[in-house]
Amino acid sequence: MMNFKKLFGGQDKSETTNSHTQLIKINVDHGYEPSTVTLKQGVPAKLIFHRINDSSCLAKVQSEELSFKKNLPLNKNVEVSVSTDKSGEFNYACGMNMFHGKVIVNE
């Protein structure tokens, strides 16, 4: 069973479900919280963005390095699958490139 208290509490470590997928809840308010998340290499992962700030700057999240670009509707969860095939540090940002976050994939 997933521990929502940990997930919604801004933990920087991944939560693994029974399906062996790492889930990270990222609140989008005045930036990304947590701004840095750590994942295990080789284990499927999803970032779950939840925007609560109505700033148009935060209405999109994107990463060339992680190959995603998503609209973030207000007060909705948006899931983004992240490849964990290779280790390293991968950046993402808002649509205006003003707010930044990082995904670290460890071996």
Salt bridges, closest charged atoms under 4 A:
ASP29 OD1 - HIS30 NE2 3.56
GLU79 OE1 - LYS46 NZ 3.18
GLU89 OE1 - LYS102 NZ 3.21
